[in-house]
Amino acid sequence: MDLGLSGKSAIVTGASRGIGLAVTRTLIDQGASVVAVSKSGSAELRELQETGRVHPVAADLTDPQAPATVVEATLSAFGRLDLLVNNVGAVQARVDGFPSVTDDDWETTFQINFFSTVRMTRAALPHLLAAGAGSIVTVSSVNAVLPDPLVIDYSAAKAALANFCKSLSKEVGPAGVRVNTVSPGPVATALWLGGGGIAATIAGATGGDPAAVAGQAASGSVTGRFTRPEEVADLVAFLAGARAANITGADFTIDGGLITTL
C-alpha cells in the first residue's frame, strides 16, 4: 500500500533502537527522508545513513534548547519538514512502591516522557502550519488509561501526554495539521526485555526469572505475546501518511487485546 509518504521529510525521536528505529526504517521504505534523533546514535542508524535518506542527529531532548537544533538540522538536510514522530521515552519499574519515587524521579520521568514531546512539537509546529499541512504522531502507552502502581510516574506522564495531543489536535486541525497518538502495550524492545528493562528489574526485586516475568506480562494479552516494534511502526506510518488524511485527535491502541474495556 502506498501511504503517500514519498518525498516527505520526517523527524523521529528516540530513533536509535526499538520502536523509533523501526519507524525510521518503515518511513524510508515508504520513500520519506528522516532526521533520526537520539542521544548517542547506534550502529543501525549509521547503516541506514548510507541510504542517503537518514540523517542522524545527536540530541538530548530533555534539554529545552535541543528541539530547535533538531528542526534546524532537518531543514538544512532536507529543506522541508512534513512529519513529526514523537517517540522518545523511558520507564523505570518502581518496585519499592510510591514512597520510593522522589521528586527528582518524577521530574526525570516527565521531562523525557512529556516535556520532550511538548518542546519538540512547539519547535516543529510553525513549519507545519506554514506549509498548511503535516502530521504529528506521538507514541504514548496503554498506561495512559491503564494506571499501574509499578510505573506510577510513567502512567501519569503518559496520561498527560494523551491529553496534550488531543487538545492540540483541536487547535491545529483546521490549519491542516493532524495530531494522533499510538498507545502500545508491552513491546518486544530493550525497554521491556533488555538487561536493565522492566522484566529484569522486577525479576531482580522478586528473585524471579526475567523470562518468566515477560511471559506473565505477555499472557495478559489475548494474543499471548508482545507487540513487535515493526507492528507499531506500520501503524505510525499509516497515521503519518495521506491514507489517514481525515484522522486526527485519535488514539490507536496496539496491545494484543490487553485492555478489555470499551
C-alpha positions, 0 to 999 in steps of 0.5 A: 500500500502506498501511504503517500509518504514519498518525498516527505521529510520526517523527524523521529525521536528516540530513533536509535533502537526499538520502536523509533528505529523501526519507524525510521526504517518503515518511513524510508521504505515508504520513500520519506527522508528522516532526521533520526534523533537520539542521544548517542546514535547506534550502529543501525542508524549509521547503516541506514545513513548510507541510504542517503535518506537518514540523517542522524542527529545527536540530541538530548531532548530533555534539554529545552534548547535541543528541539530547535537544533533538531528542526534546524538540522532537518531543514538544512538536510532536507529543506522541508519538514512534513512529519513529526514522530514523537517517540522518545521515552523511558520507564523505570519499574518502581518496585519499592512502591510510591514512597520510593519515587522522589521528586527528582524521579518524577521530574526525570520521568516527565521531562523525557516522557512529556516535556520532550514531546511538548518542546519538540512539537512547539519547535516543529509546529510553525513549519507545519502550519506554514506549509498548511499541512503535516502530521504529528504522531506521538507514541504514548502507552496503554498506561495512559488509561491503564494506571499501574502502581509499578510505573506510577510516574510513567502512567501519569506522564503518559496520561498527560501526554494523551491529553496534550495531543488531543487538545492540540489536535483541536487547535491545529486541525483546521490549519491542516495539521493532524495530531494522533497518538499510538498507545502500545502495550508491552513491546518486544524492545530493550525497554521491556526485555533488555538487561536493565528493562522492566522484566529484569528489574522486577525479576531482580526485586522478586528473585524471579526469572526475567523470562518468566516475568515477560511471559506473565506480562505477555499472557495478559494479552489475548494474543499471548505475546508482545507487540513487535516494534515493526507492528507499531511502526506500520501503524505510525506510518499509516497515521503519518501518511495521506491514507489517514488524511481525515484522522486526527485527535485519535488514539490507536491502541496496539496491545494484543487485546490487553485492555478489555474495556470499551 
